[in-house]
Each structure stands twice: as structure tokens, then as C-alpha cells.
Amino acid sequence: MLENYEEQLILRPTSFNNGEYIIKQGSNDKLFYLIEEGSVMLTIKNDLHDPYEMEKQIGRKNETEILGEVAFLRNCTRTCS
């Protein structure tokens, strides 16, 4: 499935602090991440324009899992934060 993306793949180590957003729901960036260490909480909002709506936790990604692959593979906006 990734054959068409081989020229676009660039691997580089990136670190994030606890509580820092790696991706934001609705954004247009097309990077995806392999989690080498730690874990990542996944959240969504039903209405991205409502500043008072709280994010809802929908899952967690752990070491050796990937994050952000949906936007990369489908060329769409981020489906969660």
C-alpha cells in the first residue's frame, strides 16, 4: 500500500513533551509518526468551532504503533487530536 509514497517518506526523530499536541483534529498536515517510546492519548471533539466543548478521549497509541496515518494515506484532514 505504501509503494506510491516511497519518495515522500523521510524518517527523522522527533520528541514531544508530556501533554503537548502532536497532531490536531481538523488540521491539514500530512506527517505520520512511529511511536518509539511512551504513549499518546487520542481525543476528538464533535464541534471543532465550539471553544467550550471538552475533548473526549477515544483511545491510546503505544510504543511501536503509528499515529497520523489516516491523513497521510487518505489525503484528508486530521480525524482526531
NORWOVEN-V96961 format. One record per pair of residues at least 6 apart in sequence whose C-alpha atoms are under 6 Angstrom apart, sorted by the first residue. I is the first residue (numbers start at 1). GAP is how many residues later the second one is. D is the distance in whole Angstrom. If there is no record, write none. Layout:
i=(I & I)
gap=(GAP & GAP)
d=(D & D)
//
This chain:
i=(23 & 24 & 25 & 25 & 25 & 25 & 26 & 26 & 27 & 27 & 28 & 30 & 30 & 32 & 32 & 32 & 33 & 33 & 34 & 34 & 35 & 35 & 35 & 36 & 36 & 37 & 38 & 39 & 39 & 40 & 40 & 41 & 42 & 42 & 42 & 42 & 42 & 43 & 43 & 43 & 43 & 43 & 43 & 44 & 44 & 44 & 45 & 71 & 71)
gap=(58 & 57 & 53 & 54 & 55 & 56 & 51 & 52 & 50 & 51 & 49 & 41 & 42 & 35 & 36 & 37 & 33 & 34 & 31 & 32 & 28 & 29 & 30 & 27 & 28 & 26 & 25 & 22 & 23 & 20 & 21 & 19 & 15 & 16 & 17 & 18 & 39 & 12 & 13 & 14 & 15 & 37 & 38 & 11 & 12 & 36 & 10 & 6 & 7)
d=(5 & 4 & 5 & 5 & 4 & 5 & 5 & 5 & 5 & 5 & 5 & 6 & 5 & 6 & 4 & 5 & 5 & 5 & 6 & 4 & 5 & 5 & 6 & 5 & 6 & 5 & 6 & 6 & 4 & 6 & 5 & 4 & 6 & 6 & 5 & 5 & 6 & 6 & 5 & 4 & 5 & 6 & 5 & 5 & 5 & 5 & 5 & 6 & 6)
//
